[in-house]
Amino acid sequence: MSENIIWHDASVTKAERRKQNKHNSFVLWFTGLSASGKSTVANAVARKLFDANIRSYVLDGDNVRHGLNRGLGFSEEDRKENIRRIGEVAKLFVDSGTIVLTAFISPFQEDRQTVRNLLEADEFIEVFVYCPLEECEKRDPKGLYEKARNGEIKQFTGIDSPYEEPVKPEITLHTHVYTADACAEQLLQYLREKQYI
């Protein structure tokens, strides 16, 4: 980093933005295998928040790779950089007073912890979207598991690249048991109980 870059303090604080929005700001970090339902549940939650006049935004793994992270592949190094960048963007959303929902496989515990460390203690909520690999493979909406099994995709999480389950997520959603809408309600209930919203 250049020595000539100096941080410029904003004229509007995070606290002021939260006060204007009438709600807290934080990251809901959805992690889980491909096809576990991360994006589906995140978007269901975002819709419910929007309908309740709560400002939020979804950062989806595939969507972000169309723009900000377009040049990154799926090597371990690129995956780490993908998550690092998303963590920095998520922090900006929190600073803006917005709830940000991130739907990324984010397979490595260390990378998720790096993002947690960027934020204040109550600003990172790890949402483990649990679905057994067999069920994810049955769903396979993008045909990625089939391609991975056929050797067409290398380094695919759950097949030939590991997924490290969260050690102590704030909440676990079982998408093989409950519908996306039911999981969204479970998460919103958690947020209400903890007085995040």
Backbone as ProteinMPNN parsed JSONL, in Angstrom:
{"seq_chain_A": "MSENIIWHDASVTKAERRKQNKHNSFVLWFTGLSASGKSTVANAVARKLFDANIRSYVLDGDNVRHGLNRGLGFSEEDRKENIRRIGEVAKLFVDSGTIVLTAFISPFQEDRQTVRNLLEADEFIEVFVYCPLEECEKRDPKGLYEKARNGEIKQFTGIDSPYEEPVKPEITLHTHVYTADACAEQLLQYLREKQYI", "coords_chain_A": {"N_chain_A": [[0.838, -1.186, 0.0], [0.476, 2.225, -0.741], [2.367, 4.813, 0.853], [1.287, 7.241, 0.824], [-1.422, 7.352, 1.185], [-4.107, 8.42, 3.001], [-6.445, 8.049, 5.594], [-9.699, 9.385, 5.384], [-11.949, 10.929, 7.424], [-15.469, 10.448, 7.634], [-18.236, 12.732, 7.202], [-20.682, 12.052, 8.146], [-21.708, 9.893, 10.617], [-21.664, 6.325, 11.417], [-23.386, 5.757, 13.53], [-25.18, 7.901, 13.34], [-26.375, 7.345, 10.881], [-27.614, 4.915, 11.447], [-29.441, 5.795, 13.34], [-31.066, 7.465, 11.78], [-32.092, 5.547, 10.015], [-33.5, 4.032, 11.782], [-32.852, 1.509, 12.721], [-30.501, -1.105, 13.57], [-27.277, -1.883, 12.085], [-25.655, -4.517, 10.345], [-23.93, -7.596, 9.47], [-25.289, -10.37, 7.891], [-24.052, -13.324, 7.484], [-24.305, -15.705, 5.274], [-23.434, -19.009, 4.966], [-22.553, -22.078, 3.396], [-22.883, -25.199, 1.611], [-22.841, -25.355, -2.026], [-25.998, -25.021, -3.513], [-27.325, -25.334, -1.133], [-29.152, -23.511, -0.333], [-28.585, -20.894, 0.329], [-28.698, -18.343, -1.095], [-31.41, -18.278, -1.736], [-32.716, -18.27, 0.772], [-31.528, -15.971, 1.888], [-32.517, -13.981, 0.17], [-35.237, -14.263, 0.685], [-35.316, -13.391, 3.325], [-34.422, -10.764, 2.931], [-36.551, -9.684, 1.454], [-38.595, -9.75, 3.39], [-37.522, -8.016, 5.284], [-37.43, -5.658, 3.788], [-40.179, -5.247, 3.355], [-40.841, -4.563, 5.903], [-39.844, -2.071, 6.138], [-37.091, -1.935, 6.611], [-33.793, -1.29, 5.924], [-31.851, -3.113, 3.672], [-29.454, -5.197, 1.903], [-28.603, -7.632, -0.522], [-25.692, -9.42, -1.084], [-24.708, -11.513, -3.426], [-22.968, -14.526, -4.143], [-22.515, -15.511, -6.869], [-23.46, -13.297, -8.339], [-21.72, -11.22, -7.549], [-19.374, -12.1, -8.662], [-19.781, -11.505, -11.275], [-19.064, -8.904, -11.54], [-17.444, -7.042, -9.457], [-15.657, -9.109, -8.577], [-14.934, -10.385, -10.887], [-12.529, -11.156, -12.17], [-11.487, -13.2, -10.646], [-10.667, -16.618, -9.984], [-11.212, -20.026, -8.93], [-9.27, -21.043, -7.333], [-7.583, -21.785, -4.214], [-6.316, -19.486, -3.305], [-7.602, -17.458, -4.811], [-10.207, -17.786, -3.901], [-9.919, -16.996, -1.251], [-9.268, -14.292, -1.64], [-11.609, -13.442, -2.848], [-13.453, -13.639, -0.715], [-12.236, -11.887, 1.089], [-12.508, -9.406, -0.237], [-15.297, -9.205, -0.324], [-15.83, -9.07, 2.378], [-14.764, -6.542, 2.982], [-16.452, -4.908, 1.435], [-18.889, -5.527, 2.644], [-18.44, -4.419, 5.143], [-18.473, -1.711, 4.494], [-21.178, -1.411, 3.85], [-22.301, -1.87, 6.386], [-21.256, 0.345, 7.725], [-22.72, 2.252, 6.392], [-25.13, 2.064, 7.573], [-26.766, 0.002, 6.864], [-28.283, -3.243, 6.668], [-26.545, -6.003, 5.64], [-26.737, -8.836, 3.635], [-24.938, -11.635, 2.998], [-24.367, -14.078, 0.639], [-22.462, -16.615, 0.289], [-20.468, -19.428, -0.465], [-18.097, -19.586, 0.965], [-15.926, -21.402, 2.059], [-13.871, -21.739, 3.962], [-13.0, -21.657, 7.351], [-11.104, -19.89, 8.431], [-11.175, -17.698, 6.654], [-13.77, -16.727, 6.997], [-13.551, -15.962, 9.633], [-11.717, -13.906, 9.359], [-13.273, -11.949, 8.126], [-15.158, -11.547, 10.15], [-13.472, -10.389, 12.029], [-13.045, -7.89, 10.925], [-15.164, -6.394, 11.664], [-17.238, -4.902, 14.255], [-17.99, -6.403, 17.471], [-20.754, -7.083, 17.611], [-21.626, -7.075, 15.016], [-21.434, -9.068, 13.129], [-23.046, -11.825, 12.011], [-23.025, -15.128, 11.797], [-24.543, -17.288, 9.628], [-25.282, -20.46, 9.306], [-26.135, -22.353, 6.697], [-27.386, -25.237, 6.609], [-27.334, -28.197, 4.797], [-27.405, -31.517, 3.82], [-24.775, -32.959, 1.836], [-25.631, -34.889, -0.039], [-28.279, -34.183, -0.496], [-27.953, -31.618, -1.532], [-26.685, -32.288, -3.899], [-28.757, -33.639, -5.163], [-30.526, -31.57, -5.604], [-29.042, -29.634, -7.16], [-29.321, -27.186, -8.924], [-27.92, -25.711, -10.84], [-26.468, -27.531, -12.188], [-23.895, -28.031, -11.39], [-22.723, -29.865, -9.577], [-22.914, -32.258, -10.968], [-21.216, -31.695, -13.123], [-18.841, -31.4, -11.691], [-18.505, -33.975, -10.629], [-18.082, -35.308, -12.981], [-15.614, -34.417, -13.619], [-15.396, -32.044, -14.976], [-15.387, -29.632, -13.674], [-13.017, -28.361, -11.565], [-11.72, -28.311, -8.193], [-14.109, -28.094, -6.718], [-16.248, -27.231, -4.155], [-16.969, -29.487, -1.595], [-16.76, -31.685, -3.17], [-14.101, -32.089, -4.522], [-12.77, -30.24, -3.084], [-12.443, -28.915, 0.163], [-15.097, -28.235, 2.581], [-15.35, -26.334, 5.357], [-17.211, -26.637, 8.091], [-18.988, -24.199, 10.051], [-17.801, -23.493, 13.333], [-18.972, -22.313, 15.632], [-21.596, -21.088, 14.803], [-23.845, -18.266, 14.804], [-26.445, -18.907, 14.249], [-28.091, -21.797, 12.937], [-29.569, -22.948, 10.013], [-31.753, -25.345, 8.803], [-32.125, -26.351, 5.811], [-32.92, -28.596, 4.485], [-34.93, -29.59, 5.903], [-36.777, -27.578, 6.525], [-38.795, -25.136, 4.765], [-37.688, -22.455, 2.571], [-38.96, -20.083, 3.265], [-39.789, -20.636, 5.887], [-37.295, -20.936, 7.104], [-36.341, -18.357, 6.775], [-38.094, -16.993, 8.468], [-37.318, -18.139, 10.911], [-34.765, -17.044, 11.168], [-35.362, -14.299, 11.279], [-36.817, -14.261, 13.646], [-34.785, -14.915, 15.441], [-33.236, -12.579, 15.162], [-34.99, -10.688, 16.175], [-35.287, -11.565, 18.823], [-32.702, -11.17, 19.762], [-32.617, -8.507, 19.627], [-31.719, -7.164, 17.337], [-33.274, -6.194, 15.338]], "CA_chain_A": [[0.0, 0.0, 0.0], [1.222, 3.465, -0.809], [2.476, 5.567, 2.104], [0.64, 8.531, 0.626], [-2.866, 7.212, 1.327], [-4.492, 8.815, 4.361], [-7.866, 7.857, 5.843], [-10.48, 10.614, 5.52], [-13.134, 10.678, 8.236], [-16.737, 10.841, 7.017], [-18.971, 13.781, 7.915], [-21.854, 11.415, 8.738], [-21.237, 8.691, 11.309], [-22.467, 5.106, 11.378], [-24.447, 5.912, 14.532], [-26.187, 8.813, 12.792], [-27.099, 6.638, 9.819], [-28.482, 3.95, 12.115], [-30.537, 6.548, 13.964], [-31.962, 7.892, 10.704], [-32.754, 4.35, 9.491], [-34.306, 3.457, 12.872], [-32.482, 0.124, 13.006], [-29.077, -1.393, 13.638], [-26.694, -2.385, 10.835], [-24.807, -5.671, 10.63], [-23.783, -8.553, 8.373], [-25.799, -11.738, 8.001], [-23.123, -14.055, 6.61], [-24.836, -17.033, 4.95], [-22.411, -19.916, 4.468], [-23.026, -23.44, 3.226], [-22.546, -25.811, 0.324], [-23.591, -24.966, -3.209], [-27.358, -25.577, -3.569], [-27.892, -25.515, 0.209], [-30.263, -22.571, -0.196], [-28.106, -19.621, 0.872], [-29.256, -17.188, -1.818], [-32.866, -18.324, -1.647], [-33.11, -17.825, 2.11], [-31.096, -14.576, 2.043], [-33.467, -13.127, -0.548], [-36.512, -14.308, 1.41], [-35.141, -12.509, 4.476], [-34.343, -9.388, 2.42], [-37.918, -9.262, 1.099], [-39.331, -9.512, 4.627], [-36.965, -6.794, 5.868], [-37.893, -4.548, 2.945], [-41.598, -5.04, 3.639], [-40.916, -3.973, 7.242], [-39.134, -0.779, 6.043], [-35.736, -2.072, 7.144], [-32.88, -1.228, 4.783], [-30.916, -4.232, 3.555], [-28.992, -5.483, 0.547], [-28.015, -8.964, -0.656], [-24.502, -9.64, -1.902], [-24.763, -12.926, -3.806], [-21.686, -15.003, -4.65], [-22.452, -15.51, -8.332], [-23.651, -11.941, -8.846], [-20.509, -10.431, -7.309], [-18.351, -12.57, -9.603], [-20.047, -10.886, -12.576], [-18.54, -7.547, -11.539], [-16.32, -6.764, -8.558], [-14.696, -10.217, -8.491], [-14.965, -11.061, -12.18], [-11.232, -11.693, -12.542], [-11.03, -14.241, -9.723], [-11.043, -18.003, -10.271], [-11.644, -20.803, -7.778], [-8.138, -21.58, -6.579], [-7.696, -21.417, -2.805], [-5.89, -18.086, -3.186], [-8.665, -16.606, -5.348], [-11.356, -17.877, -2.997], [-9.607, -16.148, -0.099], [-9.376, -12.898, -2.071], [-13.039, -13.22, -3.066], [-14.078, -13.402, 0.582], [-11.658, -10.666, 1.662], [-13.149, -8.257, -0.879], [-16.687, -9.144, 0.12], [-15.795, -8.588, 3.756], [-14.551, -5.092, 2.959], [-17.682, -4.299, 0.925], [-19.897, -5.688, 3.69], [-18.14, -3.428, 6.18], [-18.959, -0.418, 3.999], [-22.635, -1.417, 4.011], [-22.582, -1.696, 7.816], [-20.971, 1.746, 8.019], [-23.786, 3.069, 5.803], [-26.346, 1.875, 8.349], [-27.571, -0.983, 6.158], [-28.086, -4.661, 6.946], [-26.075, -6.672, 4.422], [-26.858, -10.295, 3.656], [-23.967, -12.157, 2.041], [-24.603, -15.502, 0.342], [-21.229, -17.14, -0.292], [-20.067, -20.719, 0.102], [-17.047, -19.246, 1.936], [-15.679, -22.725, 2.64], [-12.798, -21.828, 4.947], [-13.243, -21.01, 8.642], [-10.161, -18.777, 8.598], [-11.634, -16.547, 5.869], [-14.958, -16.174, 7.661], [-13.068, -15.293, 10.838], [-11.091, -12.658, 8.91], [-14.354, -10.974, 7.934], [-15.686, -11.236, 11.492], [-12.507, -9.501, 12.686], [-13.147, -6.553, 10.335], [-16.347, -5.727, 12.192], [-17.37, -4.863, 15.705], [-18.429, -7.686, 18.03], [-22.171, -7.398, 17.37], [-21.951, -6.734, 13.626], [-21.259, -10.23, 12.251], [-23.884, -12.959, 12.405], [-22.768, -16.25, 10.895], [-25.746, -18.09, 9.403], [-24.897, -21.712, 8.661], [-27.246, -22.937, 5.946], [-27.004, -26.647, 6.576], [-28.057, -29.145, 3.962], [-26.457, -32.597, 3.529], [-24.218, -32.979, 0.48], [-26.466, -35.727, -0.915], [-29.467, -33.401, -0.858], [-27.48, -30.548, -2.423], [-26.448, -32.906, -5.211], [-30.062, -33.934, -5.769], [-31.091, -30.295, -6.064], [-28.109, -29.228, -8.235], [-30.064, -26.362, -9.884], [-27.05, -25.183, -11.902], [-25.758, -28.649, -12.807], [-22.476, -27.932, -11.041], [-22.258, -31.108, -8.964], [-22.756, -33.235, -12.05], [-19.983, -31.336, -13.84], [-17.713, -31.689, -10.798], [-18.366, -35.437, -10.571], [-17.567, -35.73, -14.289], [-14.28, -33.865, -13.799], [-15.44, -30.832, -15.805], [-15.083, -28.52, -12.781], [-12.029, -28.732, -10.547], [-11.744, -27.548, -6.942], [-15.503, -27.802, -6.371], [-16.467, -27.435, -2.729], [-17.763, -30.648, -1.224], [-16.384, -32.811, -4.028], [-12.644, -32.233, -4.449], [-12.268, -29.136, -2.275], [-13.157, -29.06, 1.433], [-15.943, -27.213, 3.194], [-15.18, -26.357, 6.81], [-18.442, -26.177, 8.728], [-18.784, -23.248, 11.146], [-17.62, -24.095, 14.654], [-19.991, -21.744, 16.524], [-22.402, -20.081, 14.102], [-24.88, -17.666, 15.632], [-27.684, -19.648, 13.99], [-28.042, -22.809, 11.874], [-30.852, -23.16, 9.346], [-31.772, -26.672, 8.181], [-32.95, -26.171, 4.611], [-33.427, -29.888, 4.01], [-36.067, -29.894, 6.768], [-37.733, -26.477, 6.475], [-38.845, -24.347, 3.531], [-36.911, -21.214, 2.606], [-39.742, -19.09, 4.002], [-39.724, -20.998, 7.304], [-35.934, -20.612, 7.551], [-36.278, -16.893, 6.863], [-38.804, -16.626, 9.694], [-36.47, -18.536, 12.034], [-33.687, -16.059, 11.289], [-35.951, -13.039, 11.733], [-37.144, -14.439, 15.06], [-33.504, -14.792, 16.15], [-32.847, -11.162, 15.152], [-35.882, -9.984, 17.102], [-34.941, -11.984, 20.187], [-31.418, -10.56, 20.12], [-32.862, -7.055, 19.493], [-31.034, -6.581, 16.187], [-34.308, -5.474, 14.596]], "C_chain_A": [[0.875, 1.239, 0.0], [1.236, 4.161, 0.546], [1.725, 6.887, 2.017], [-0.882, 8.461, 0.674], [-3.229, 7.458, 2.778], [-6.006, 8.683, 4.508], [-8.553, 9.206, 6.037], [-11.763, 10.295, 6.28], [-14.379, 11.219, 7.554], [-17.44, 11.895, 7.86], [-20.228, 13.233, 8.582], [-21.4, 10.094, 9.351], [-22.178, 7.505, 11.116], [-23.643, 5.229, 12.351], [-25.553, 6.827, 14.018], [-27.019, 8.137, 11.709], [-28.061, 5.613, 10.421], [-29.683, 4.649, 12.736], [-31.547, 6.985, 12.91], [-32.756, 6.705, 10.144], [-33.685, 3.686, 10.499], [-34.062, 1.957, 13.064], [-30.961, -0.014, 13.008], [-28.571, -1.802, 12.255], [-25.682, -3.461, 11.181], [-24.761, -6.553, 9.399], [-24.434, -9.869, 8.762], [-24.994, -12.549, 6.995], [-23.626, -15.482, 6.401], [-23.718, -17.884, 4.351], [-22.984, -21.329, 4.398], [-22.642, -23.945, 1.851], [-23.343, -25.189, -0.818], [-24.919, -25.717, -3.205], [-27.953, -25.848, -2.187], [-29.071, -24.575, 0.445], [-29.871, -21.207, 0.331], [-28.778, -18.417, 0.214], [-30.769, -17.126, -1.689], [-33.343, -17.8, -0.294], [-32.725, -16.362, 2.32], [-32.077, -13.629, 1.365], [-34.845, -13.137, 0.098], [-36.46, -13.384, 2.621], [-35.139, -11.047, 4.024], [-35.724, -8.859, 2.064], [-38.724, -8.919, 2.348], [-38.821, -8.243, 5.328], [-37.453, -5.565, 5.102], [-39.348, -4.214, 3.255], [-41.826, -4.423, 5.014], [-40.183, -2.634, 7.307], [-37.763, -0.797, 6.709], [-34.787, -2.175, 5.958], [-31.89, -2.391, 4.791], [-30.509, -4.401, 2.101], [-28.337, -6.858, 0.538], [-26.804, -8.915, -1.575], [-24.448, -11.141, -2.182], [-23.456, -13.341, -4.481], [-21.558, -14.952, -6.156], [-22.554, -14.106, -8.891], [-22.386, -11.096, -8.685], [-19.395, -10.837, -8.272], [-18.626, -12.091, -11.035], [-19.405, -9.499, -12.672], [-17.277, -7.404, -10.727], [-15.247, -7.845, -8.585], [-14.63, -11.036, -9.776], [-13.651, -11.751, -12.519], [-10.718, -12.819, -11.658], [-11.528, -15.617, -10.149], [-11.458, -18.707, -9.002], [-10.494, -21.523, -7.096], [-8.309, -21.143, -5.125], [-7.346, -19.945, -2.603], [-6.986, -17.133, -3.67], [-9.911, -16.643, -4.47], [-11.144, -16.986, -1.775], [-9.759, -14.675, -0.459], [-10.832, -12.524, -2.309], [-13.719, -12.854, -1.741], [-13.519, -12.14, 1.244], [-12.341, -9.431, 1.088], [-14.589, -8.093, -0.408], [-16.762, -8.639, 1.558], [-15.64, -7.084, 3.821], [-15.796, -4.357, 2.458], [-18.781, -4.375, 1.987], [-19.687, -4.664, 4.806], [-18.62, -2.043, 5.762], [-20.478, -0.323, 4.15], [-23.009, -1.197, 5.48], [-22.346, -0.25, 8.217], [-22.064, 2.667, 7.483], [-25.113, 2.915, 6.541], [-27.273, 0.825, 7.776], [-27.267, -2.397, 6.656], [-27.663, -5.309, 5.637], [-26.14, -8.177, 4.616], [-25.913, -10.833, 2.595], [-24.187, -13.654, 1.874], [-23.419, -16.049, -0.44], [-20.928, -18.495, 0.333], [-19.062, -20.464, 1.219], [-16.618, -20.467, 2.732], [-14.69, -22.78, 3.792], [-13.088, -21.005, 6.198], [-12.356, -19.779, 8.823], [-10.634, -17.527, 7.864], [-12.862, -15.905, 6.495], [-14.552, -15.429, 8.926], [-12.407, -13.96, 10.493], [-12.143, -11.576, 8.727], [-14.943, -10.578, 9.282], [-14.782, -10.217, 12.189], [-12.522, -8.081, 12.131], [-14.206, -5.705, 11.026], [-16.338, -5.698, 13.709], [-18.059, -6.143, 16.18], [-19.86, -8.061, 17.671], [-22.592, -7.157, 15.917], [-21.811, -7.902, 12.648], [-22.068, -11.395, 12.791], [-23.676, -14.053, 11.366], [-24.011, -17.135, 10.835], [-25.325, -19.335, 8.623], [-26.138, -22.322, 8.012], [-26.885, -24.396, 5.715], [-27.944, -27.453, 5.684], [-27.057, -30.248, 3.621], [-26.011, -32.567, 2.06], [-25.113, -33.756, -0.481], [-27.697, -34.962, -1.397], [-29.092, -32.257, -1.799], [-27.253, -31.09, -3.834], [-27.749, -33.248, -5.915], [-30.679, -32.669, -6.341], [-30.346, -29.811, -7.305], [-28.761, -28.34, -9.305], [-29.22, -25.827, -11.046], [-26.266, -26.286, -12.606], [-24.283, -28.71, -12.464], [-21.934, -29.213, -10.407], [-22.017, -32.178, -10.027], [-21.47, -32.966, -12.824], [-18.75, -31.666, -12.999], [-17.451, -33.191, -10.724], [-17.791, -35.991, -11.873], [-16.179, -35.171, -14.587], [-14.232, -32.608, -14.649], [-15.145, -29.577, -14.993], [-14.132, -29.043, -11.717], [-12.184, -27.831, -9.326], [-13.163, -27.175, -6.542], [-15.76, -28.189, -4.922], [-17.414, -28.597, -2.462], [-17.415, -31.884, -2.034], [-14.872, -33.028, -3.969], [-11.968, -31.029, -3.777], [-13.086, -29.122, -0.987], [-14.109, -27.918, 1.757], [-15.811, -27.378, 4.705], [-16.423, -25.774, 7.46], [-18.124, -25.192, 9.85], [-18.696, -23.965, 12.485], [-18.706, -23.615, 15.605], [-20.784, -20.68, 15.774], [-23.439, -19.49, 15.061], [-26.21, -18.418, 15.455], [-27.447, -20.641, 12.853], [-29.453, -23.006, 11.337], [-30.777, -24.487, 8.592], [-32.697, -26.651, 6.968], [-33.427, -27.482, 3.996], [-34.655, -30.318, 4.821], [-37.173, -28.848, 6.603], [-37.69, -25.761, 5.126], [-37.991, -23.097, 3.687], [-37.645, -20.161, 3.426], [-39.691, -19.373, 5.501], [-38.344, -20.675, 7.876], [-35.765, -19.104, 7.698], [-36.957, -16.417, 8.14], [-37.992, -16.992, 10.94], [-35.364, -17.511, 12.263], [-34.227, -14.725, 11.794], [-36.331, -13.118, 13.21], [-35.888, -14.319, 15.921], [-33.106, -13.315, 16.263], [-33.716, -10.349, 16.112], [-35.521, -10.29, 18.551], [-33.658, -11.322, 20.671], [-31.455, -9.037, 19.975], [-31.976, -6.402, 18.423], [-32.012, -5.763, 15.346], [-35.516, -5.292, 15.509]], "O_chain_A": [[1.904, 1.281, 0.675], [0.26, 4.112, 1.294], [1.547, 7.572, 3.024], [-1.561, 9.397, 0.253], [-2.722, 6.787, 3.677], [-6.76, 9.147, 3.653], [-8.055, 10.065, 6.764], [-12.571, 9.484, 5.828], [-14.361, 12.303, 6.971], [-17.266, 11.949, 9.077], [-20.782, 13.868, 9.48], [-20.779, 9.272, 8.677], [-23.329, 7.662, 10.708], [-24.767, 4.846, 12.024], [-26.734, 6.558, 14.238], [-28.231, 8.337, 11.635], [-29.19, 5.465, 9.954], [-30.806, 4.152, 12.665], [-32.755, 6.884, 13.128], [-33.941, 6.835, 9.835], [-34.545, 2.885, 10.134], [-34.948, 1.227, 13.51], [-30.241, 0.852, 12.511], [-29.373, -2.041, 11.351], [-24.947, -3.354, 12.163], [-25.453, -6.304, 8.411], [-24.163, -10.416, 9.831], [-25.233, -12.466, 5.79], [-23.404, -16.358, 7.238], [-23.125, -17.511, 3.338], [-23.797, -21.724, 5.234], [-22.131, -23.189, 1.024], [-24.388, -24.576, -0.6], [-24.956, -26.915, -2.924], [-28.977, -26.523, -2.08], [-29.895, -24.82, 1.327], [-30.737, -20.434, 0.741], [-29.359, -17.575, 0.898], [-31.342, -16.045, -1.55], [-34.262, -16.985, -0.226], [-33.511, -15.592, 2.872], [-32.428, -12.59, 1.925], [-35.55, -12.129, 0.064], [-37.425, -12.679, 2.915], [-35.772, -10.196, 4.649], [-36.033, -7.702, 2.346], [-39.448, -7.924, 2.371], [-39.609, -7.489, 5.898], [-37.839, -4.561, 5.7], [-39.708, -3.046, 3.401], [-42.874, -3.829, 5.267], [-39.927, -2.116, 8.394], [-37.33, 0.195, 7.295], [-34.951, -3.035, 5.092], [-31.187, -2.624, 5.774], [-31.119, -3.837, 1.192], [-27.609, -7.214, 1.464], [-26.885, -8.429, -2.703], [-24.176, -11.939, -1.285], [-22.905, -12.596, -5.292], [-20.585, -14.403, -6.672], [-21.821, -13.75, -9.813], [-22.024, -10.342, -9.589], [-18.567, -10.008, -8.652], [-17.78, -12.261, -11.912], [-19.222, -8.979, -13.773], [-16.174, -7.615, -11.23], [-14.057, -7.535, -8.614], [-14.311, -12.225, -9.754], [-13.663, -12.835, -13.104], [-9.628, -13.34, -11.894], [-12.658, -15.768, -10.613], [-11.996, -18.08, -8.089], [-10.704, -22.494, -6.368], [-9.088, -20.236, -4.836], [-7.996, -19.244, -1.828], [-7.267, -16.123, -3.024], [-10.594, -15.629, -4.318], [-12.065, -16.309, -1.319], [-10.311, -13.896, 0.319], [-11.243, -11.404, -2.002], [-14.465, -11.878, -1.665], [-14.263, -11.404, 1.892], [-12.71, -8.518, 1.827], [-15.041, -6.982, -0.13], [-17.657, -7.869, 1.907], [-16.301, -6.42, 4.619], [-16.155, -3.307, 2.991], [-19.513, -3.409, 2.203], [-20.647, -4.113, 5.344], [-19.121, -1.285, 6.592], [-21.003, 0.723, 4.533], [-23.924, -0.431, 5.784], [-23.139, 0.326, 8.962], [-22.311, 3.735, 8.045], [-26.103, 3.554, 6.185], [-28.442, 0.756, 8.156], [-26.132, -2.705, 7.021], [-28.356, -5.176, 4.628], [-25.667, -8.718, 5.615], [-26.069, -10.521, 1.414], [-24.192, -14.404, 2.85], [-23.373, -15.962, -1.667], [-21.116, -18.681, 1.535], [-19.16, -21.056, 2.294], [-16.9, -20.57, 3.926], [-14.664, -23.764, 4.532], [-13.382, -19.812, 6.117], [-12.813, -18.747, 9.313], [-10.513, -16.418, 8.385], [-12.982, -14.68, 6.522], [-15.13, -14.394, 9.258], [-12.523, -12.994, 11.248], [-11.939, -10.428, 9.121], [-15.197, -9.399, 9.526], [-15.263, -9.3, 12.854], [-12.058, -7.157, 12.8], [-14.164, -4.475, 10.988], [-15.542, -6.375, 14.358], [-18.64, -6.875, 15.38], [-20.151, -9.236, 17.449], [-23.783, -7.049, 15.625], [-22.05, -7.731, 11.453], [-21.811, -11.892, 13.887], [-24.091, -13.927, 10.214], [-24.469, -17.66, 11.85], [-25.047, -19.265, 7.426], [-27.067, -22.751, 8.696], [-26.183, -24.743, 4.766], [-29.168, -27.392, 5.808], [-25.954, -29.942, 3.17], [-26.777, -32.198, 1.17], [-25.327, -33.326, -1.614], [-28.103, -35.079, -2.553], [-29.82, -31.96, -2.746], [-27.584, -30.44, -4.826], [-27.833, -33.155, -7.139], [-31.277, -32.685, -7.417], [-30.943, -29.605, -8.361], [-28.756, -28.705, -10.481], [-29.753, -25.524, -12.113], [-25.486, -26.009, -13.518], [-23.505, -29.362, -13.16], [-20.798, -29.601, -10.678], [-21.028, -32.909, -9.976], [-20.725, -33.893, -13.143], [-17.743, -32.148, -13.519], [-16.299, -33.624, -10.754], [-17.101, -37.011, -11.874], [-15.624, -35.409, -15.66], [-13.149, -32.147, -15.01], [-14.704, -28.569, -15.545], [-14.409, -30.042, -11.054], [-12.715, -26.724, -9.421], [-13.402, -26.061, -6.076], [-15.521, -29.326, -4.515], [-18.506, -28.677, -3.024], [-17.736, -33.003, -1.636], [-14.41, -34.034, -3.43], [-10.758, -30.835, -3.891], [-14.303, -29.298, -1.035], [-13.953, -26.795, 1.277], [-16.123, -28.434, 5.256], [-16.663, -24.568, 7.393], [-17.105, -25.331, 10.526], [-19.427, -24.923, 12.739], [-19.303, -24.425, 16.315], [-20.659, -19.492, 16.074], [-23.856, -20.147, 16.016], [-26.993, -18.545, 16.397], [-26.693, -20.359, 11.921], [-30.403, -23.204, 12.095], [-29.838, -24.72, 7.831], [-33.897, -26.901, 7.083], [-34.252, -27.474, 3.082], [-35.334, -31.284, 4.471], [-38.355, -29.187, 6.548], [-36.672, -25.781, 4.434], [-37.616, -22.726, 4.799], [-37.024, -19.428, 4.197], [-39.564, -18.446, 6.3], [-38.235, -20.195, 9.004], [-35.121, -18.633, 8.636], [-36.444, -15.528, 8.82], [-37.979, -16.239, 11.914], [-35.062, -17.153, 13.401], [-33.608, -14.09, 12.649], [-36.18, -12.139, 13.942], [-35.911, -13.706, 16.988], [-32.691, -12.858, 17.327], [-33.231, -9.435, 16.779], [-35.458, -9.395, 19.393], [-33.538, -10.959, 21.841], [-30.445, -8.364, 20.177], [-31.539, -5.26, 18.569], [-31.634, -4.772, 14.723], [-36.518, -4.708, 15.097]]}, "name": "protein", "num_of_chains": 1, "seq": "MSENIIWHDASVTKAERRKQNKHNSFVLWFTGLSASGKSTVANAVARKLFDANIRSYVLDGDNVRHGLNRGLGFSEEDRKENIRRIGEVAKLFVDSGTIVLTAFISPFQEDRQTVRNLLEADEFIEVFVYCPLEECEKRDPKGLYEKARNGEIKQFTGIDSPYEEPVKPEITLHTHVYTADACAEQLLQYLREKQYI"}
